[in-house]
Amino acid sequence: IPPDARIDYGELAEYHTRLFVGREDVLGEIAKRVKKQSHGYLQLKALPGMGKTAILANLYDQHAHPAMEQVDKGNRWAFHFCSALGGRNSTIVALRSLIAQTCDHFGWEAKPWLSQDIEELKDKFFPALMKKASDALEGDQRLVVAIDALDEGIGAEQESVPSCIPGGIYERVVFLLSYRV
């Protein structure tokens, strides 16, 4: 478990977006659906190598580190890119990073939410934080929780990243999930 719960995907995003061109149609469709959908799940699914990670890396570049004046007015985005690299298939690592990013976007202290116990994270802290975020958002604001390569998020732990995505509905919280078909 990394000492800093926030995972910086800057290098990953740089690698996957260095030759990124086009895809305005897909990016536009994602933006339209995030705005239209008040809660639930959006799926980005395609064959291996079709650019799912590049699309989410592009969204990471656009939304991961907004200026604070933009955060108060618009959507907040939290990202996780599943991979065997750096233990990112660990459910504990994924949930802690998503929690830390969400807290950052709302100006909340992350430490009380950052357990190292998977049961606490998936059954208590993460769902409670999604509810708190839901209650804090206004109008057409959204919290978008983007998880890439969900099919790879199955590590050695008892729980997998896919199994820890909350089944509940949180108003104004949208989960954007990419995976291979």
C-alpha positions as CSV (number, residue, x, y, z in Angstrom):
1,I,0.0,0.0,0.0
2,P,1.6,3.3,-1.1
3,P,2.2,5.8,1.7
4,D,0.4,8.5,-0.2
5,A,-3.1,7.3,-1.0
6,R,-3.3,9.6,-4.1
7,I,-1.9,7.9,-7.1
8,D,-0.5,10.3,-9.7
9,Y,-1.3,9.1,-13.2
10,G,0.5,11.9,-14.9
11,E,3.2,9.7,-16.6
12,L,0.5,7.1,-17.7
13,A,-1.6,9.9,-19.1
14,E,1.4,11.5,-20.9
15,Y,2.3,8.1,-22.5
16,H,-1.3,7.3,-23.6
17,T,-2.1,10.8,-24.9
18,R,1.2,11.7,-26.7
19,L,-0.2,10.5,-30.0
20,F,-3.9,11.1,-29.2
21,V,-5.9,12.5,-32.0
22,G,-9.5,12.6,-32.9
23,R,-12.0,10.8,-30.8
24,E,-13.9,14.0,-30.3
25,D,-17.1,12.0,-31.0
26,V,-16.4,9.7,-28.1
27,L,-15.2,12.5,-25.8
28,G,-18.3,14.5,-26.7
29,E,-20.6,11.5,-26.1
30,I,-19.1,10.9,-22.7
31,A,-19.5,14.6,-21.8
32,K,-23.1,14.6,-23.0
33,R,-24.0,11.4,-21.0
34,V,-22.3,12.7,-17.8
35,K,-24.3,15.9,-18.0
36,K,-27.5,14.1,-18.9
37,Q,-27.2,11.1,-16.5
38,S,-28.0,12.1,-12.9
39,H,-26.5,8.9,-11.4
40,G,-25.4,5.3,-12.2
41,Y,-22.9,3.8,-14.6
42,L,-21.5,4.6,-18.0
43,Q,-19.6,1.9,-19.8
44,L,-16.7,2.3,-22.2
45,K,-16.1,-1.1,-23.7
46,A,-14.1,-2.2,-26.7
47,L,-11.7,-4.8,-27.9
48,P,-8.1,-4.7,-26.6
49,G,-6.0,-2.0,-28.1
50,M,-8.9,0.2,-29.3
51,G,-8.0,3.2,-27.1
52,K,-10.0,3.0,-23.9
53,T,-7.1,3.9,-21.7
54,A,-6.1,6.7,-24.1
55,I,-9.6,8.2,-23.9
56,L,-9.6,8.0,-20.1
57,A,-6.0,9.4,-20.0
58,N,-7.2,12.3,-22.1
59,L,-10.1,12.9,-19.6
60,Y,-7.5,12.6,-16.8
61,D,-5.5,15.4,-18.4
62,Q,-8.6,17.6,-18.7
63,H,-10.1,17.0,-15.3
64,A,-7.8,15.5,-12.7
65,H,-6.2,18.8,-11.4
66,P,-8.7,21.6,-12.0
67,A,-8.1,25.0,-10.5
68,M,-10.2,25.4,-7.3
69,E,-12.4,28.1,-8.8
70,Q,-13.4,25.6,-11.5
71,V,-14.0,22.8,-9.0
72,D,-16.7,24.8,-7.2
73,K,-18.6,25.4,-10.4
74,G,-18.3,22.1,-12.3
75,N,-17.8,18.4,-12.2
76,R,-15.3,16.7,-10.0
77,W,-13.4,13.7,-11.4
78,A,-11.6,10.9,-9.5
79,F,-9.6,8.3,-11.5
80,H,-8.1,4.9,-11.1
81,F,-6.3,3.0,-13.8
82,C,-6.1,-0.7,-13.0
83,S,-2.8,-2.4,-13.7
84,A,-0.4,-4.9,-12.2
85,L,2.1,-2.1,-12.2
86,G,2.6,-0.5,-8.7
87,G,-0.1,-2.7,-7.1
88,R,-2.9,-0.8,-8.8
89,N,-5.0,-4.0,-9.1
90,S,-5.2,-3.9,-5.3
91,T,-8.7,-3.0,-4.2
92,I,-7.3,-1.3,-1.2
93,V,-5.0,0.9,-3.3
94,A,-7.8,1.7,-5.7
95,L,-10.4,2.7,-3.1
96,R,-7.9,4.7,-1.0
97,S,-6.8,6.7,-4.1
98,L,-10.4,7.4,-5.2
99,I,-11.3,8.5,-1.7
100,A,-8.2,10.8,-1.5
101,Q,-9.0,12.4,-4.8
102,T,-12.7,12.8,-3.9
103,C,-11.8,14.5,-0.6
104,D,-9.3,16.8,-2.5
105,H,-12.0,17.9,-4.8
106,F,-14.3,18.9,-2.0
107,G,-11.7,20.3,0.4
108,W,-12.3,17.5,2.9
109,E,-9.8,15.9,5.2
110,A,-9.0,12.4,3.7
111,K,-7.3,10.8,6.7
112,P,-10.5,9.7,8.5
113,W,-11.7,7.8,5.4
114,L,-8.4,6.0,4.6
115,S,-8.6,2.7,6.3
116,Q,-6.3,-0.2,5.3
117,D,-9.1,-2.7,5.9
118,I,-10.8,-3.7,2.7
119,E,-14.2,-4.5,4.5
120,E,-14.2,-1.0,6.0
121,L,-13.3,0.7,2.8
122,K,-15.8,-1.1,0.5
123,D,-18.7,-1.5,3.0
124,K,-18.5,1.7,5.0
125,F,-16.1,4.5,4.0
126,F,-16.3,4.5,0.2
127,P,-20.2,4.3,0.1
128,A,-20.5,6.9,2.8
129,L,-18.1,9.2,1.0
130,M,-20.1,8.8,-2.2
131,K,-23.3,9.7,-0.3
132,K,-21.5,12.7,1.3
133,A,-20.4,13.9,-2.2
134,S,-23.8,13.3,-3.6
135,D,-25.3,15.6,-0.9
136,A,-22.7,18.3,-1.5
137,L,-23.1,18.6,-5.2
138,E,-25.6,21.1,-6.6
139,G,-27.6,21.5,-9.8
140,D,-26.0,19.8,-12.7
141,Q,-22.7,19.1,-11.0
142,R,-21.4,15.6,-11.0
143,L,-18.8,13.5,-9.3
144,V,-17.4,11.2,-12.0
145,V,-15.5,8.2,-10.7
146,A,-13.6,6.9,-13.7
147,I,-12.0,3.4,-13.5
148,D,-10.0,2.1,-16.5
149,A,-9.3,-1.5,-17.3
150,L,-11.8,-2.8,-14.9
151,D,-11.3,-6.3,-16.3
152,E,-7.7,-6.1,-15.1
153,G,-8.7,-5.0,-11.6
154,I,-8.6,-8.5,-10.3
155,G,-5.6,-8.9,-8.1
156,A,-4.5,-11.4,-5.5
157,E,-6.8,-10.0,-2.8
158,Q,-10.1,-11.6,-1.8
159,E,-12.0,-8.7,-3.2
160,S,-11.5,-7.3,-6.7
161,V,-11.8,-3.7,-7.9
162,P,-15.0,-4.6,-9.9
163,S,-16.6,-6.2,-6.9
164,C,-16.0,-3.1,-4.8
165,I,-17.9,-0.7,-7.0
166,P,-21.0,0.3,-5.0
167,G,-24.3,-1.0,-6.1
168,G,-26.2,1.9,-4.6
169,I,-27.4,4.9,-6.5
170,Y,-25.9,8.2,-5.4
171,E,-27.6,11.2,-7.0
172,R,-25.1,13.2,-9.1
173,V,-22.4,10.5,-8.9
174,V,-21.6,8.8,-12.1
175,F,-19.3,5.8,-12.5
176,L,-17.4,5.7,-15.8
177,L,-16.1,2.2,-16.3
178,S,-13.9,0.9,-19.1
179,Y,-13.2,-2.7,-19.9
180,R,-12.3,-5.1,-22.7
181,V,-14.9,-7.2,-24.4
